[in-house]
């Protein structure tokens, strides 16, 4: 991807909107409070601030790359358009019946989440396609017109179309769309054979419903954003970060907004992978903690782990299976309600609980002085000495320690007989343990030992908690990159243009048809390449081929990467060998005598990523200059201690800051526990290590 001189990265979070401007002179960044009623207002405000810092005008910006939580929040908060679903007769209740699995096996009072659309908004049409794509029962236009008339009477803004086996034969779905376009041209339409052409109707129907549900909202927002940017002189191209870790055009984002779900966290994973490549790290735990959520992602060989299904809006203690499945390419990560704005309370068992409810930016934590009365994680951090009340967010927000103390005692004093400092300790330990437990589970599910990993911490709140998290997880090393407070926005500027096209076509190896496979992969290659070329007409395109395979009778498949040569000249022996290699990596054995089957085929087209400069060994040259001390609580010792204060701007390459220490900057604060020391690397990363790790110099 050709690098544009002036590029703007914008990440709308639940609390802050992060804006980063990359110019020939370097990065210029700011954090502004997210404006919920009109999110574009915060973007314009932030853009003006960074342009002033860089000394340029908005019309000198050549490219804007944007990621947002708006799509996710609309699904979680049920704030989408009035939407109808048209599906096959007999399948009206698929999204309500789910898979009949119990995500909490022993809860006798288990309550399943409500479907996105109630039953009266789900309509059926006759017609049936079988599992091979053949038409069993034809679909007549008159039958479709009758259903469309009922939808017209209902005053719907958007329609999702999901018919059985349409991923193999989309003709019936296209007929429904054609009738809708003729009768209701102002209504938005999404069809599952384009949004998510994959097997498993529950996941596919949910995905197309989610796309239709948020499509009018996102189209309106993106249109307003383009207009506001033009009014300010920034008439450049605007691109969107998608959940798979790449960039797509604003037109494609408006058509397939469900691909924007998790776009912000995906930018963070790209950012961490870029840092990992710079430092030559093959095993990295990406830790992104902002104002509303914490995101944890495993990165191996400088590449984030990906998946093709994930869940939104988990309702039961964030348990897998309790959310809404979305079947699109996505960077695989665990996300929990643990951020600076996460609210604390005492439950019926007299236990401290934190999140998932968040104060956001309106009203924000109690210390913001914007009307918040309940204690949040930021309030606990302030009372524990992690934050400077006079220099939060670069001094743009003055924090009130008294308000934090009052909020903490108001919740915990009477019930648990705790003063503000004890309550703050409890809140911080609970939220840190929640995040550590999520990381442990994620690692176990992927068969990984976190003690072999290096943490990369970013997001406004992550450097405040990363040191304690490393202590809990047994991780010896943590890197906090420059610009950590706006890491996801920087990640947008490091991401390639990319798009993954996938399709379900069931095939057993015993029935392997090389010509069908060649034609299918060629079609997917053309589709994925077309999306990328709509964003970048000149850069070379790299192709990644992947198939999902399993033994016959198994309920889930595993991804099998293929080289271009293996994909373009397919043979059954190669596919079987690659499957057995990957299966053995996961399960340490193969299963003899069973046939193997392929369920999903995928081609990802991407422009080459920006190659980072590698970092060489850094030798210790002395001790960092301090500007005084701060009273800081050390949770490992359960006591306050005097921590030296180090300004990140004056922290020189090779210098050491011995813990306990507080490394301050405008957008975040790095807490170095007593068990650790910190070194400044040549690229500006702060390397927080267990004390023996830097003896004689650090690599």
Phi, psi and omega per residue, in radians:
X1 nan 2.168 3.122
X2 -1.134 2.344 -3.074
X3 -1.492 2.138 3.069
X4 -1.450 2.470 -3.044
X5 -1.071 -0.938 -3.111
X6 -1.902 1.940 -3.098
X7 -2.245 2.420 -3.101
X8 -1.966 2.240 3.029
X9 -1.922 2.298 -3.069
X10 -2.298 2.200 3.121
X11 -2.164 1.983 3.078
X12 -1.552 2.021 3.099
X13 -1.858 3.140 -3.118
X14 -1.214 -0.427 -3.137
X15 -2.052 -0.883 -3.108
X16 -2.021 2.620 2.925
X17 -1.818 2.082 -3.101
X18 -1.706 2.326 -3.115
X19 -2.248 2.253 -3.141
X20 -2.254 2.250 3.080
X21 -1.960 2.136 3.115
X22 -1.807 2.073 3.112
X23 -2.187 3.124 3.109
X24 -1.073 -0.417 -3.116
X25 -1.547 -0.096 3.129
X26 2.224 -2.837 -3.101
X27 -1.704 2.424 3.066
X28 -2.251 2.241 -3.003
X29 -2.400 2.842 3.065
X30 -2.739 2.807 3.042
X31 -2.167 2.249 3.072
X32 -2.230 2.637 -3.139
X33 -1.129 2.357 3.132
X34 -1.139 2.347 3.119
X35 -1.773 1.786 -2.988
X36 -1.119 -0.748 -3.071
X37 -1.104 -0.662 3.133
X38 -2.470 1.503 -3.060
X39 -0.996 -0.466 -3.128
X40 -1.152 -0.383 3.127
X41 -1.084 -0.758 3.133
X42 -1.143 -0.628 3.123
X43 -1.113 -0.803 -3.131
X44 -1.101 -0.751 3.117
X45 -1.051 -0.847 3.141
X46 -1.122 -0.685 3.120
X47 -1.066 -0.751 3.127
X48 -1.097 -0.700 -3.125
X49 -1.107 -0.820 -3.099
X50 -1.259 -0.562 3.070
X51 -1.112 -0.696 3.086
X52 -1.099 -0.761 3.120
X53 -1.066 -0.686 -3.083
X54 -1.478 -0.225 -3.127
X55 1.276 0.601 3.094
X56 -2.230 2.908 3.079
X57 -1.706 2.704 3.126
X58 -0.965 -0.528 -3.119
X59 -1.280 -0.083 3.064
X60 -1.607 -0.036 3.073
X61 -1.350 2.241 -3.070
X62 -1.667 -0.292 -3.072
X63 -2.846 2.442 3.090
X64 -2.161 2.268 3.116
X65 -2.119 2.224 -2.909
X66 -2.228 2.410 2.986
X67 -2.286 2.618 -3.019
X68 -2.651 2.666 3.029
X69 -1.673 0.108 -3.061
X70 -1.054 -0.710 3.140
X71 -1.140 -0.786 3.124
X72 -1.073 -0.827 -3.097
X73 -1.111 -0.636 3.124
X74 -1.106 -0.646 3.101
X75 -1.248 -0.751 -3.123
X76 -1.134 -0.751 -3.055
X77 -1.586 0.017 3.135
X78 0.966 0.899 -3.106
X79 -1.972 0.506 -3.095
X80 -1.545 -2.959 -3.115
X81 -1.322 2.812 3.009
X82 -1.234 1.943 -2.915
X83 -2.123 2.503 3.045
X84 -2.023 2.667 3.042
X85 -2.032 2.290 2.995
X86 -1.915 2.129 -3.102
X87 -2.399 -3.127 -3.089
X88 -1.346 2.504 3.089
X89 -0.932 2.325 -3.117
X90 1.651 -0.145 -3.079
X91 -2.136 0.375 -3.102
X92 -1.084 -0.545 -3.003
X93 -1.812 0.262 -3.108
X94 -0.998 -0.788 -3.066
X95 -1.268 -0.231 3.080
X96 -1.684 -0.598 3.115
X97 -1.262 -0.419 3.139
X98 1.019 -2.493 3.123
X99 -1.841 0.075 -3.108
X100 1.133 0.253 3.070
X101 -1.500 2.668 3.139
X102 -1.870 2.003 -3.110
X103 -1.353 -0.262 3.013
X104 -2.270 1.672 -2.883
X105 -1.077 -0.594 -2.989
X106 -1.827 0.157 3.102
X107 -1.513 1.863 -3.092
X108 -1.243 -0.335 -3.132
X109 -1.840 0.469 -3.084
X110 -1.009 2.273 3.095
X111 -1.974 2.103 3.140
X112 -1.347 2.546 3.116
X113 -1.081 2.546 3.082
X114 -1.197 2.471 3.068
X115 -1.139 2.769 -3.111
X116 -1.106 -0.567 3.122
X117 -2.068 2.259 3.061
X118 -1.209 2.895 -2.996
X119 -1.055 -0.619 -3.096
X120 -1.214 -0.167 3.094
X121 -1.781 0.216 -3.134
X122 -2.014 2.166 -3.035
X123 -2.089 2.693 -3.120
X124 -2.178 2.677 3.042
X125 -2.253 2.637 3.050
X126 -1.262 -3.109 -3.089
X127 1.797 2.455 -3.079
X128 -2.654 2.292 3.037
X129 -1.924 2.430 -3.118
X130 -1.553 -3.105 -3.012
X131 -1.249 -0.101 3.060
X132 -1.845 -0.005 3.130
X133 1.652 0.016 3.125
X134 -1.438 2.537 -3.131
X135 -1.433 2.047 3.074
X136 -1.519 -0.751 3.115
X137 -2.310 2.176 -3.115
X138 -1.208 2.735 3.102
X139 -1.909 2.036 -3.100
X140 -1.545 2.480 -3.134
X141 -1.018 -0.668 -3.103
X142 -1.061 -0.682 3.127
X143 -1.124 -0.672 3.122
X144 -1.187 -0.737 -3.124
X145 -1.065 -0.635 3.117
X146 -1.108 -0.732 3.122
X147 -1.198 -0.705 -3.134
X148 -1.101 -0.611 3.093
X149 -1.104 -0.695 3.095
X150 -1.134 -0.648 3.104
X151 -1.188 -0.676 3.104
X152 -1.076 -0.708 3.126
X153 -1.161 -0.449 -3.105
X154 -1.429 -0.165 3.103
X155 1.184 0.671 -3.113
X156 -1.371 2.551 3.111
X157 -1.601 -0.446 -3.029
X158 -2.580 2.596 -3.130
X159 -2.297 2.298 3.013
X160 -1.799 2.410 3.124
X161 -2.100 2.046 3.130
X162 -2.390 1.808 -3.116
X163 -1.899 2.685 -3.090
X164 -1.091 2.295 3.080
X165 1.024 0.457 3.131
X166 -1.219 -0.308 3.094
X167 -1.154 -0.368 3.086
X168 -1.653 -0.591 -3.137
X169 -2.461 1.750 -3.041
X170 -1.535 0.112 -2.999
X171 -1.077 -0.695 3.138
X172 -1.149 -0.717 3.104
X173 -1.116 -0.669 3.129
X174 -1.174 -0.600 3.078
X175 -1.118 -0.762 3.121
X176 -1.072 -0.760 3.115
X177 -1.090 -0.702 -3.137
X178 -1.073 -0.776 3.135
X179 -1.152 -0.729 3.107
X180 -1.067 -0.734 -3.121
X181 -1.130 -0.612 3.138
X182 -1.268 -0.759 -3.040
X183 -1.529 -0.618 -3.072
X184 -2.291 1.189 -3.047
X185 -1.110 -0.376 -3.114
X186 -1.484 -0.149 -3.091
X187 -1.546 2.364 3.097
X188 -1.293 2.447 -3.102
X189 -2.272 2.372 3.043
X190 -2.243 2.316 3.103
X191 -2.038 2.445 -2.991
X192 -1.180 -0.470 -3.127
X193 -1.207 -0.247 3.044
X194 -1.849 -0.650 -3.099
X195 -1.272 -0.775 -3.092
X196 -2.679 1.380 -3.073
X197 -1.361 1.145 -3.081
X198 -2.292 2.714 3.089
X199 -1.192 2.965 -3.054
X200 1.412 1.667 -2.997
X201 -1.151 -0.541 -3.131
X202 -1.082 -0.864 3.134
X203 -1.164 -0.709 -3.098
X204 -1.186 -0.764 3.131
X205 -1.119 -0.737 3.112
X206 -1.071 -0.687 -3.100
X207 -1.169 -0.777 -3.131
X208 -1.234 -0.594 3.063
X209 -1.119 -0.776 3.121
X210 -1.078 -0.717 3.128
X211 -1.083 -0.801 3.139
X212 -1.154 -0.633 -3.074
X213 -1.116 -0.666 -3.084
X214 -1.781 -0.079 -3.038
X215 -1.077 -0.863 3.121
X216 -1.096 -0.696 3.129
X217 -1.057 -0.845 -3.091
X218 -1.244 -0.638 3.097
X219 -1.093 -0.722 3.113
X220 -1.128 -0.791 -3.124
X221 -1.112 -0.811 -3.107
X222 -1.132 -0.629 3.074
X223 -1.137 -0.762 3.112
X224 -1.108 -0.704 -3.126
X225 -1.084 -0.822 3.118
X226 -1.028 -0.732 3.132
X227 -1.123 -0.765 3.131
X228 -1.134 -0.693 3.123
X229 -1.120 -0.729 3.103
X230 -1.095 -0.708 3.130
X231 -1.077 -0.523 3.133
X232 -1.548 0.013 3.115
X233 1.698 -0.109 -3.123
X234 -1.596 1.409 -3.075
X235 -1.662 0.427 -3.106
X236 -1.391 3.051 3.084
X237 -1.196 2.485 3.082
X238 -2.029 2.266 3.109
X239 -2.102 2.799 -3.126
X240 -2.078 2.447 3.008
X241 -1.350 2.310 3.084
X242 -1.858 2.958 -2.975
X243 -1.178 -0.288 3.135
X244 -1.489 -0.024 3.081
X245 1.701 0.252 3.111
X246 -2.200 -3.028 -3.055
X247 -2.075 2.402 3.070
X248 -2.235 2.893 -3.116
X249 -1.254 2.816 3.141
X250 -1.173 -0.525 3.105
X251 -1.182 -0.766 3.105
X252 -1.164 -0.632 3.118
X253 -1.133 -0.677 3.118
X254 -1.197 -0.556 -3.141
X255 -1.373 -0.649 -3.112
X256 -2.171 1.103 -3.051
X257 -1.145 -0.329 3.113
X258 -1.102 -0.389 3.095
X259 -1.294 -0.144 3.096
X260 -1.550 -0.185 3.092
X261 -1.075 2.235 -3.073
X262 1.273 0.363 -3.128
X263 -1.175 -0.688 3.115
X264 -1.086 -0.926 3.084
X265 -1.022 -0.586 3.104
X266 -1.085 -0.675 3.082
X267 -1.083 -0.649 3.093
X268 -1.112 -0.713 3.116
X269 -1.140 -0.671 3.076
X270 -1.104 -0.736 3.097
X271 -1.030 -0.827 -3.135
X272 -1.127 -0.677 3.120
X273 -1.127 -0.634 3.108
X274 -1.134 -0.750 3.097
X275 -1.136 -0.711 3.121
X276 -1.049 -0.738 3.115
X277 -1.136 -0.676 -3.140
X278 -1.091 -0.626 -3.092
X279 -1.739 0.080 3.098
X280 1.157 0.623 -3.109
X281 -1.734 2.247 -3.109
X282 -1.721 -0.279 3.125
X283 -2.273 1.882 -3.047
X284 -2.280 2.416 2.978
X285 -1.823 1.933 3.115
X286 -1.421 2.183 -3.120
X287 -2.180 1.912 -3.071
X288 -2.076 1.936 -3.139
X289 -2.161 2.073 3.135
X290 -1.943 -2.484 -3.097
X291 -1.522 -0.351 -3.026
X292 -2.100 -0.702 -3.068
X293 -2.375 2.882 2.985
X294 -2.084 2.358 -3.116
X295 -2.105 2.311 -3.105
X296 -2.198 2.276 -3.053
X297 -2.452 2.408 3.057
X298 -1.563 2.282 3.131
X299 -2.143 2.018 3.127
X300 -2.018 2.410 -3.139
X301 0.941 0.663 3.078
X302 1.094 0.431 3.128
X303 -2.304 2.145 3.105
X304 -1.114 2.517 3.082
X305 -1.226 2.421 -3.108
X306 -2.068 2.849 3.124
X307 -2.527 2.939 3.098
X308 -2.001 0.032 3.050
X309 -2.479 2.376 3.012
X310 -2.552 3.032 -3.055
X311 -2.056 2.485 3.063
X312 -1.985 2.545 2.993
X313 1.044 0.897 3.020
X314 -1.094 2.338 -2.987
X315 -1.866 -0.166 -3.009
X316 -2.163 1.506 3.111
X317 0.884 0.573 3.097
X318 1.073 0.511 -3.125
X319 -1.359 2.453 3.091
X320 -1.070 2.262 -3.114
X321 1.782 -0.203 -3.091
X322 -1.686 0.120 -3.111
X323 -2.001 -2.910 -3.126
X324 -1.720 2.005 -3.093
X325 -1.284 2.335 3.083
X326 -2.100 2.124 -3.033
X327 -1.776 1.451 3.079
X328 -2.516 2.826 3.059
X329 -1.119 2.321 -3.060
X330 -2.645 2.577 2.984
X331 -1.240 2.253 -3.034
X332 -1.388 2.058 3.119
X333 -2.630 2.851 3.044
X334 -1.856 2.366 -3.084
X335 -2.231 2.239 3.128
X336 -2.249 2.775 -3.130
X337 -1.374 1.258 -3.137
X338 -2.422 1.717 3.112
X339 -2.472 -3.130 -3.128
X340 -1.054 -0.504 -3.132
X341 -1.631 0.007 -3.114
X342 -1.116 2.296 -3.033
X343 -1.562 2.519 -3.115
X344 -1.839 2.594 3.093
X345 -2.711 3.029 3.069
X346 -1.921 2.247 -3.092
X347 -1.526 -3.057 -3.078
X348 -1.145 -0.361 3.116
X349 -1.608 0.195 -3.133
X350 1.089 0.618 3.091
X351 -1.908 2.534 3.090
X352 -1.303 2.268 3.078
X353 -2.181 2.532 3.128
X354 -2.248 2.225 3.112
X355 1.292 -3.117 0.003
X356 -1.364 -0.172 -3.128
X357 -1.100 2.409 -3.083
X358 -2.190 2.584 3.062
X359 -1.334 -0.281 -3.131
X360 0.989 -2.528 3.085
X361 -1.795 -0.236 -3.137
X362 -2.289 1.726 0.197
X363 -1.597 -0.170 -3.087
X364 1.521 3.065 3.067
X365 -1.000 2.822 -3.103
X366 -1.017 -0.643 -3.074
X367 -1.183 -0.259 3.110
X368 -1.211 -0.399 -3.104
X369 1.217 0.527 -3.124
X370 -1.966 0.344 3.092
X371 1.856 -0.106 3.105
X372 -1.250 2.338 -3.114
X373 -2.041 -0.262 -3.110
X374 -1.666 2.540 -3.072
X375 -1.298 2.402 3.080
X376 -2.054 3.042 3.139
X377 -1.041 -0.659 3.108
X378 -1.062 -0.646 3.080
X379 -1.095 -0.750 3.105
X380 -1.117 -0.755 3.133
X381 -1.070 -0.662 3.137
X382 -1.159 -0.792 -3.140
X383 -1.132 -0.562 -3.123
X384 -1.439 0.011 3.075
X385 1.516 0.162 -3.123
X386 -1.325 -0.421 -3.067
X387 -2.063 2.571 3.035
X388 -1.649 1.992 -3.077
X389 -1.069 -0.375 -3.105
X390 -1.592 -0.174 -3.015
X391 -2.369 0.759 3.113
X392 -1.568 2.346 -3.093
X393 0.930 0.820 3.106
X394 1.214 0.358 -3.141
X395 1.518 0.042 -3.112
X396 -1.314 -0.373 3.116
X397 -2.238 2.139 3.079
X398 -1.604 2.192 -3.096
X399 -1.597 2.631 -3.130
X400 -1.948 1.811 3.084
X401 -1.052 -0.613 3.140
X402 -1.110 -0.718 3.124
X403 -1.130 -0.674 3.096
X404 -1.109 -0.819 -3.133
X405 -1.076 -0.740 -3.136
X406 -1.119 -0.733 3.136
X407 -1.136 -0.721 -3.132
X408 -1.157 -0.818 3.140
X409 -1.184 -0.564 3.132
X410 -1.079 -0.551 -3.126
X411 -1.615 -0.669 -2.944
X412 -1.851 -0.366 -3.035
X413 -1.114 -0.886 -3.050
X414 -1.263 -0.722 -3.051
X415 -1.364 -0.767 -3.050
X416 -1.979 0.037 3.128
X417 0.965 0.855 -3.137
X418 -1.992 2.469 2.971
X419 -1.453 3.140 -3.032
X420 -1.075 -0.714 -3.088
X421 -1.222 -0.713 3.085
X422 -1.110 -0.752 3.131
X423 -1.105 -0.728 3.128
X424 -1.090 -0.720 3.091
X425 -1.043 -0.797 -3.130
X426 -1.103 -0.763 -3.141
X427 -1.098 -0.801 -3.119
X428 -1.112 -0.727 3.141
X429 -1.160 -0.677 3.139
X430 -1.135 -0.809 -3.110
X431 -1.186 -0.634 3.099
X432 -1.167 -0.690 3.123
X433 -1.213 -0.626 3.064
X434 -1.024 -0.786 -3.120
X435 -1.227 -0.698 3.123
X436 -1.106 -0.715 3.140
X437 -1.151 -0.692 3.092
X438 -1.084 -0.701 3.120
X439 -1.153 -0.716 3.129
X440 -1.078 -0.812 -3.123
X441 -1.099 -0.769 3.137
X442 -1.060 -0.711 3.135
X443 -1.174 -0.755 3.140
X444 -1.098 -0.739 3.135
X445 -1.073 -0.439 -3.138
X446 -1.845 0.145 3.088
X447 1.149 0.624 -3.071
X448 -2.024 2.604 3.080
X449 -1.814 1.944 -3.043
X450 -1.181 -0.336 3.111
X451 -1.136 -0.283 3.111
X452 -1.585 -0.015 -3.013
X453 -1.780 2.715 2.951
X454 -1.859 2.329 3.106
X455 -1.518 2.449 2.944
X456 -2.059 2.034 -3.003
X457 -1.902 2.322 3.111
X458 -2.748 3.034 -2.939
X459 1.701 2.687 -3.026
X460 -1.019 -0.570 -3.054
X461 -1.775 -0.299 -3.036
X462 -1.044 -0.803 -3.130
X463 -1.098 -0.366 3.076
X464 -1.240 -0.500 -3.005
X465 -2.006 -0.188 -3.007
X466 -1.095 -0.714 -3.121
X467 -1.049 -0.800 3.114
X468 -1.160 -0.652 3.110
X469 -1.090 -0.718 3.097
X470 -1.097 -0.696 3.085
X471 -1.046 -0.747 -3.110
X472 -1.214 -0.590 -3.051
X473 -1.637 -0.107 -3.099
X474 1.271 0.451 3.102
X475 -1.594 2.241 -3.012
X476 -1.487 -0.384 -2.976
X477 -2.384 2.409 3.091
X478 -2.388 2.278 3.078
X479 -1.827 2.294 3.037
X480 -2.011 1.833 -3.024
X481 -1.275 2.838 2.952
X482 -1.055 2.474 -3.104
X483 1.283 0.370 -3.085
X484 -1.000 -0.611 -3.108
X485 -1.121 -0.364 3.134
X486 -2.199 0.639 -3.005
X487 -1.024 -0.734 -3.116
X488 -1.112 -0.691 3.127
X489 -1.129 -0.651 3.062
X490 -1.163 -0.665 3.108
X491 -1.019 -0.612 3.088
X492 -1.022 -0.638 -3.109
X493 -1.345 -0.205 3.139
X494 -1.788 -0.121 -3.040
X495 -1.435 2.561 3.065
X496 -1.476 2.867 2.901
X497 -1.277 2.259 -3.115
X498 -2.730 2.770 3.054
X499 -2.748 2.358 3.095
X500 -1.872 2.157 3.037
X501 -1.781 2.332 3.130
X502 -2.444 2.812 -3.124
X503 -2.770 2.513 3.073
X504 -1.602 2.087 2.969
X505 -2.413 1.914 -3.057
X506 -1.292 2.320 3.118
X507 -2.683 2.258 2.998
X508 -1.483 2.614 3.074
X509 -1.097 -0.512 3.101
X510 -1.118 -0.398 3.132
X511 -1.972 0.530 -3.043
X512 -1.018 2.219 -3.128
X513 -2.182 1.723 -3.033
X514 -1.079 -0.655 -3.094
X515 -1.205 -0.721 3.085
X516 -1.076 -0.708 -3.134
X517 -1.143 -0.772 3.129
X518 -1.036 -0.784 -3.128
X519 -1.144 -0.725 -3.137
X520 -1.110 -0.841 -3.128
X521 -1.162 -0.594 3.088
X522 -1.136 -0.708 3.088
X523 -1.105 -0.765 3.131
X524 -1.146 -0.668 3.091
X525 -1.087 -0.758 3.135
X526 -1.123 -0.714 3.139
X527 -1.126 -0.856 -3.105
X528 -1.139 -0.721 3.140
X529 -1.128 -0.646 3.126
X530 -1.069 -0.724 3.110
X531 -1.096 -0.755 -3.122
X532 -1.161 -0.722 -3.125
X533 -1.151 -0.406 3.072
X534 -1.221 -0.275 3.102
X535 -1.814 -0.640 -3.049
X536 -2.469 1.954 -3.033
X537 -1.542 -0.130 -2.952
X538 -2.117 -0.613 -3.018
X539 -1.113 2.620 3.039
X540 -1.111 2.666 -3.119
X541 -2.034 2.231 3.061
X542 -1.689 2.473 -3.108
X543 -1.997 2.372 3.087
X544 -2.155 2.186 -3.098
X545 -1.894 2.453 -3.107
X546 -2.621 2.436 3.013
X547 -2.190 2.670 3.121
X548 -1.914 2.138 -2.985
X549 -2.269 2.794 3.125
X550 -2.791 2.882 2.962
X551 -1.340 2.554 3.116
X552 -1.001 2.287 -3.125
X553 1.718 -0.280 3.093
X554 -1.356 2.693 -3.054
X555 -1.619 -0.174 -3.117
X556 -2.566 2.685 -3.066
X557 -1.953 2.905 3.112
X558 -2.074 2.603 -3.127
X559 -1.329 2.392 3.136
X560 -2.160 1.830 3.095
X561 -1.205 2.488 3.089
X562 -2.199 2.573 2.991
X563 -1.308 2.867 3.135
X564 -1.082 -0.651 3.127
X565 -1.134 -0.728 3.127
X566 -1.158 -0.601 -3.125
X567 -1.314 -0.679 -3.057
X568 -1.464 -0.301 3.054
X569 -2.238 1.172 -2.982
X570 -1.265 2.480 2.980
X571 -2.520 2.631 -3.010
X572 -1.099 -0.637 -3.106
X573 -1.126 -0.723 3.127
X574 -1.146 -0.750 3.131
X575 -1.088 -0.724 3.131
X576 -1.151 -0.741 3.140
X577 -1.100 -0.782 -3.137
X578 -1.132 -0.675 3.103
X579 -1.099 -0.802 -3.109
X580 -1.151 -0.595 3.078
X581 -1.106 -0.833 -3.110
X582 -1.246 -0.635 3.131
X583 -1.137 -0.676 3.126
X584 -1.164 -0.644 3.099
X585 -1.040 -0.661 -3.090
X586 -1.444 -0.722 -2.967
X587 -2.096 0.036 3.042
X588 1.149 0.223 3.126
X589 -2.856 2.886 2.991
X590 -2.043 2.987 3.135
X591 -1.969 2.015 -3.081
X592 -1.399 2.549 3.002
X593 1.425 0.145 3.138
X594 -1.965 2.483 3.095
X595 -1.272 2.729 -3.136
X596 -1.994 2.503 -3.130
X597 -2.286 2.660 3.117
X598 -1.940 2.344 -3.095
X599 -2.018 -0.613 -3.067
X600 -2.350 2.468 3.121
X601 -2.105 2.398 -3.067
X602 -2.493 2.465 3.033
X603 -2.270 2.196 3.091
X604 -1.906 2.171 3.061
X605 -1.829 2.329 -3.080
X606 -2.582 2.546 2.974
X607 -1.367 2.739 -3.111
X608 -1.066 2.369 3.096
X609 -1.206 2.761 3.083
X610 -1.224 2.094 -3.105
X611 -1.360 2.200 -3.130
X612 -1.437 2.740 2.988
X613 -1.329 2.358 -3.124
X614 -1.385 2.643 -3.088
X615 -1.768 2.305 3.114
X616 -1.586 3.026 3.130
X617 -1.051 2.444 3.122
X618 -1.940 2.200 3.128
X619 -1.632 2.595 3.115
X620 -1.251 2.263 3.138
X621 -2.055 -0.107 3.139
X622 2.687 -2.905 -3.078
X623 -1.800 2.493 -3.126
X624 -1.152 2.602 3.088
X625 -1.341 2.301 -3.135
X626 -1.856 2.786 3.133
X627 -2.108 0.422 3.135
X628 2.228 -2.873 3.137
X629 -2.272 2.821 3.113
X630 -2.369 2.481 3.067
X631 -1.276 1.968 -3.022
X632 -2.220 2.377 3.122
X633 -1.470 2.276 3.095
X634 -1.822 1.846 -3.065
X635 -1.131 -0.532 3.129
X636 -1.130 -0.539 3.117
X637 -1.742 -0.140 -3.108
X638 0.938 0.742 -3.116
X639 -2.713 2.711 3.039
X640 -1.350 2.618 3.114
X641 -2.512 2.898 3.077
X642 -1.594 2.039 -3.132
X643 -1.861 2.391 3.100
X644 -1.290 2.542 -3.141
X645 -1.787 2.225 -3.138
X646 -2.173 2.223 3.049
X647 -1.393 2.200 -3.091
X648 -1.085 -0.591 -3.137
X649 -1.087 -0.505 -3.141
X650 -1.767 0.091 -3.127
X651 -1.375 1.946 -3.021
X652 -1.565 2.659 3.116
X653 -0.958 2.255 3.111
X654 1.562 -0.152 3.112
X655 -1.386 2.690 -3.120
X656 -2.034 2.369 2.969
X657 -1.980 2.014 -3.069
X658 -1.463 2.311 3.112
X659 -1.263 2.609 0.070
X660 -1.347 2.406 -3.123
X661 -2.592 2.736 3.067
X662 -2.170 2.050 3.140
X663 -1.809 2.023 -2.949
X664 -1.851 2.554 3.018
X665 -2.687 3.113 -3.022
X666 -1.192 -0.668 -2.933
X667 -1.777 -0.179 3.101
X668 -2.862 -3.131 3.072
X669 -2.413 2.343 3.122
X670 -1.735 2.127 3.095
X671 -1.702 2.113 3.098
X672 -1.817 1.893 -3.108
X673 -1.161 2.973 3.131
X674 -1.084 -0.443 -3.101
X675 -1.396 -0.062 -2.978
X676 -2.316 2.813 2.957
X677 -2.177 2.869 -3.136
X678 -2.234 2.452 3.078
X679 -2.168 2.506 3.050
X680 -1.573 2.125 3.135
X681 -1.491 2.964 -3.046
X682 -1.172 -0.375 3.101
X683 -1.643 0.119 3.127
X684 1.591 -0.106 3.060
X685 -1.126 2.477 3.019
X686 -1.704 2.070 -3.069
X687 -1.715 1.834 -3.115
X688 -1.675 2.029 -2.987
X689 -2.223 2.724 2.957
X690 -1.079 2.599 -2.925
X691 -0.946 -0.720 -3.137
X692 -1.230 -0.247 -2.953
X693 -1.148 -0.474 -3.045
X694 -1.720 0.103 -3.099
X695 -1.028 2.150 3.121
X696 1.338 0.240 3.138
X697 1.895 2.721 -3.111
X698 -2.135 2.474 3.115
X699 -1.331 nan nan
